[in-house]
């Protein structure tokens, strides 16, 4: 390939042939640059991975790679509306309106526990961090009885057992410690400190230092890793599986919007056989272009094309309409990566039917129950370090039946005599989420009529069978004539 002409030679000093050669060389170099960029984009697919079958002692992603992935996933959770919606659906499945951690009146449930994992806000933050980082770190102070959450970017190292690479015994934290008040008008540089913390899996007395760095023996780190495989130390974000597909779906919608904008530039067509006809038609349909109220620029949508005799221009939107819905297979991959049904992800009932939603409900429920159990084990490990080995955690039910079905089931159980009247009433109040303000149980006259009738009868109240049709003997109590063979 020819070289670009000397940069000190100005374009105005070149003749036509030199300019053509110069442009051709620039075009070639631009094509090579585009190919290089595409190669780099494809290389992202292998980002942080080692070749399969390579003679490496470790086939997992290292800490720096996980941190880089987490940076991308954090932005994706905040910016991309589909991913944000998917994480919100997962969070509502797993945490509901909040999880009750035992008795809040006990002494162990202090302000640090409430701030890090006790309130609804803290629990929603944990789930979003799990989706974006793939790892949660809790620093438990055994002496003070407090809990602190460590961000992923402050973890800088690990130490494992000699005979078990999966067993992490120490975590290294690199953080900046600030002293004094920080304000926009006054900033005092902080001090970077390096500290090792024992893991909750360490079953021997902790060391005093590692490689000359102090070990804080009064604390323990509880690490919760998501999507981890055998032999791995660090977890992988939930959103990492949908990074490329969310980008592909976003680009597809952008391209469709560009096409729709291009097709909308011509709204009318005028055909005239003479020049005067051109002018007359143009003067009748011409109008001042509208302006964008925000920018003040002329809008280039809804224009008119004036053509000559024998010429024709078909509206592009009628010939080739833009189908935004054709990109749903890309959205379905995002839904699959987040383990939620597609209709819930897109908030579009037209993207699925009832049969599809019911088919996907059971796998979704099981996946969310597995995440609940994972977090249940982690929260109980923290509570055990705080001196609460028997912590009871109340998780919200998954796939709860509608209220009217539950009331019907309770009513049928009461009518069959399986429930006492006070149990009957308590169950219905609980199903309707109504608090019972009475301090004493209701009297006989306060019970519903159906309950009073059931109490007066020794046998359970039975519902009269429905009529099977009119018959002349129905109202007389007789039986219809039947013939036996």
Secondary structure, DSSP 8 states (H G I E B T S, - for coil): ------TTS-GGGS-HHHHHHHHHHHHHHHHHHHHHHHHHHHHGGGTT---TT---S--S--HHHHHHHHHHHHHHHHH-HHHHHHHHHHHHHHHTT--EES-TTSTTS-HHHIIIIISHHHHHHHHHHHHHHSEEEEEEETTTTEEEEE-GGGEEEEEE-SS-TT-EEEEEEEEEE--S--BTTB----EEEEEEEEETT--S---SEETTEEEEEEEEEEEEESS--TT-SS---GGGGGHHHHHHHHHHHHHHHHHHHHHTTEEEEEE-SSHHHHHHHHHHH-----B-TTT--B--SSEEEEE-TT-----HHHHS---GGGGHHHHHHHHHHHTS-HHHHHT-GGGS-HHHHHHHHHHHHHHHHHHHHHHHHHHHHHHHHTT-TT--EE---SS---HHHHHHHHHHHHHTT-S-HHHHHHHHHHHTT-----SS---GGGS-HHHHHHHH-SS---------S--TTTTTT--------
